[in-house]
Amino acid sequence: MPKPISELGRPALGTLEVAAHPTPGQGVALGLDGLIPPELLPSVGGQLARETFESNVSTTTHTEAAPLDIVSSGVVDCDGEQVLVEFYTQEWAMGGAANSAINLWVDGADEGRIASRVIINSTTGYPVHVVIPLTPAAGSHTFVARLWTSAGSNSVVTGGAGGAGADRPGYIRVSKG
């Protein structure tokens, strides 16, 4: 049953109601103050690793079997419970006609594509933000987002330092799921 924002501990500016626990795939209604109630935000206390990249990663030659590293989580200690592996880039662009993908590798093994594109003569770039649930065995693991392309076309994943007029950093984050 939706609750008024005032019952969620937020200052009420109106009578707009939000769902106390939205289901996956449904959005979260904002209060009239434009904020999401804190009870509806994911916890950041479960973050296990977060690594950024602040320069572009580009390839014309790497294949799916031998892709180019975009960003690595570094070593992450897992307890055998589900984790969420999150990858973000402000823009992924390609030139020419090609297939390209970003794959997730765990401990040197390809876990499969987390994003893919097929382009026919276009250089339009798009943001990528994916969250992948995994349940690795208890122990230390390394999660790596890797890029590849076919047909010799250029595939570029953007990362920057952020700030006015600059691209935002891309990242990989591992958190308890």
C-alpha positions as CSV (number, residue, x, y, z in Angstrom):
1,M,0.0,0.0,0.0
2,P,1.5,3.4,-1.0
3,K,2.4,5.7,1.9
4,P,2.4,9.5,2.0
5,I,5.9,10.9,2.0
6,S,5.1,12.4,5.5
7,E,4.8,8.9,6.9
8,L,8.2,8.0,5.5
9,G,9.9,10.6,7.6
10,R,10.4,13.1,4.8
11,P,9.1,16.7,5.0
12,A,5.8,16.7,3.0
13,L,5.3,19.4,0.5
14,G,2.1,17.7,-0.8
15,T,0.1,14.5,-0.7
16,L,2.0,12.7,-3.4
17,E,2.2,9.0,-2.5
18,V,5.1,6.6,-3.2
19,A,5.4,2.9,-2.9
20,A,7.3,1.9,0.2
21,H,8.9,-1.1,-1.6
22,P,8.6,-0.8,-5.4
23,T,8.9,-4.0,-7.4
24,P,11.8,-4.5,-9.9
25,G,11.0,-3.0,-13.3
26,Q,8.8,-0.3,-11.9
27,G,10.0,3.2,-11.2
28,V,10.1,5.0,-8.0
29,A,7.8,8.1,-7.6
30,L,9.6,11.2,-6.5
31,G,8.2,13.4,-3.8
32,L,7.2,16.9,-4.6
33,D,10.6,18.0,-3.2
34,G,12.2,16.0,-6.1
35,L,13.9,13.5,-3.8
36,I,13.6,9.8,-3.5
37,P,12.8,8.9,0.2
38,P,15.9,7.4,1.8
39,E,14.0,4.2,2.6
40,L,13.7,3.5,-1.1
41,L,17.4,4.0,-2.0
42,P,19.7,1.0,-2.2
43,S,22.2,0.6,0.6
44,V,25.8,1.5,-0.2
45,G,27.0,-0.2,3.0
46,G,27.3,-3.4,1.1
47,Q,29.8,-2.1,-1.5
48,L,32.7,-4.5,-1.8
49,A,34.7,-2.7,-4.5
50,R,34.5,0.2,-6.9
51,E,37.1,1.1,-9.5
52,T,36.9,3.9,-12.1
53,F,38.4,4.6,-15.4
54,E,39.1,8.2,-16.5
55,S,40.3,7.8,-20.0
56,N,38.8,6.3,-23.2
57,V,39.3,2.6,-24.0
58,S,39.4,1.9,-27.7
59,T,40.0,-1.2,-29.9
60,T,39.9,-2.2,-33.5
61,T,41.5,-5.5,-33.2
62,H,40.5,-7.4,-30.1
63,T,38.2,-10.4,-30.5
64,E,35.7,-12.0,-28.1
65,A,38.2,-14.7,-27.2
66,A,40.9,-12.1,-26.5
67,P,39.2,-8.8,-25.5
68,L,40.7,-5.6,-24.1
69,D,40.3,-4.7,-20.4
70,I,38.2,-1.7,-19.7
71,V,38.2,-1.8,-15.9
72,S,38.9,-4.4,-13.2
73,S,37.4,-4.5,-9.7
74,G,40.7,-5.7,-8.3
75,V,40.5,-8.6,-5.8
76,V,37.1,-8.9,-4.0
77,D,36.5,-11.1,-1.0
78,C,33.2,-12.9,-1.4
79,D,31.3,-14.9,1.1
80,G,29.4,-17.3,-1.2
81,E,26.3,-15.1,-1.3
82,Q,25.0,-13.2,-4.3
83,V,26.8,-10.1,-5.4
84,L,25.8,-7.4,-7.9
85,V,28.4,-6.4,-10.5
86,E,27.6,-3.0,-11.9
87,F,29.3,-1.4,-15.0
88,Y,28.8,2.1,-16.2
89,T,30.1,4.3,-19.1
90,Q,28.7,7.6,-20.2
91,E,29.2,6.7,-23.8
92,W,30.0,3.7,-26.0
93,A,30.5,4.6,-29.7
94,M,31.5,2.7,-32.8
95,G,32.4,3.6,-36.3
96,G,31.7,1.6,-39.5
97,A,29.8,-1.7,-39.8
98,A,30.7,-4.0,-37.0
99,N,29.6,-6.1,-34.0
100,S,31.0,-5.1,-30.6
101,A,30.4,-6.2,-27.1
102,I,31.4,-5.7,-23.5
103,N,31.8,-9.0,-21.7
104,L,32.1,-9.7,-18.0
105,W,35.1,-11.9,-17.0
106,V,35.4,-13.4,-13.5
107,D,38.7,-14.9,-12.4
108,G,40.0,-15.1,-16.1
109,A,36.8,-16.8,-17.4
110,D,34.3,-15.2,-19.8
111,E,30.9,-15.0,-18.1
112,G,29.3,-13.7,-21.3
113,R,28.2,-10.4,-22.9
114,I,26.7,-7.7,-20.6
115,A,26.1,-5.3,-23.5
116,S,26.4,-5.7,-27.3
117,R,25.9,-3.5,-30.4
118,V,25.5,-4.1,-34.1
119,I,26.3,-1.0,-36.1
120,I,25.8,-0.3,-39.8
121,N,27.7,2.9,-40.7
122,S,26.9,4.9,-37.6
123,T,29.1,6.6,-35.0
124,T,26.3,7.4,-32.5
125,G,27.3,6.8,-28.9
126,Y,25.0,5.5,-26.1
127,P,25.4,5.3,-22.4
128,V,25.7,1.8,-20.8
129,H,24.6,0.9,-17.3
130,V,24.1,-2.7,-16.4
131,V,23.8,-4.6,-13.1
132,I,24.5,-8.3,-13.2
133,P,23.6,-10.7,-10.2
134,L,26.2,-13.4,-9.7
135,T,26.8,-15.9,-6.9
136,P,30.5,-16.7,-6.8
137,A,32.0,-19.3,-4.4
138,A,33.3,-18.0,-1.1
139,G,36.8,-16.6,-1.6
140,S,38.7,-14.0,-3.5
141,H,37.5,-13.1,-7.0
142,T,38.3,-10.5,-9.7
143,F,35.6,-9.0,-12.0
144,V,36.7,-7.4,-15.3
145,A,34.7,-5.5,-17.9
146,R,36.3,-6.2,-21.3
147,L,35.7,-4.8,-24.8
148,W,36.0,-6.4,-28.3
149,T,34.9,-5.6,-31.8
150,S,34.8,-7.3,-35.2
151,A,35.6,-6.2,-38.8
152,G,38.3,-3.8,-37.7
153,S,35.9,-1.0,-36.8
154,N,36.7,1.3,-33.9
155,S,34.8,0.7,-30.7
156,V,35.3,3.3,-27.9
157,V,34.2,3.2,-24.3
158,T,34.4,6.7,-22.8
159,G,35.8,7.7,-19.4
160,G,36.9,11.1,-18.2
161,A,37.7,13.0,-15.0
162,G,34.3,14.7,-14.7
163,G,33.7,18.3,-14.1
164,A,32.3,21.1,-16.3
165,G,32.6,20.2,-20.0
166,A,34.3,16.8,-19.3
167,D,33.2,13.2,-19.5
168,R,32.2,11.5,-16.3
169,P,34.4,8.6,-15.1
170,G,33.2,5.1,-16.0
171,Y,33.3,2.4,-13.3
172,I,32.8,-1.2,-12.2
173,R,31.3,-1.7,-8.7
174,V,30.7,-5.0,-6.8
175,S,28.3,-4.9,-3.9
176,K,26.4,-7.4,-1.8
177,G,23.2,-8.5,-3.6
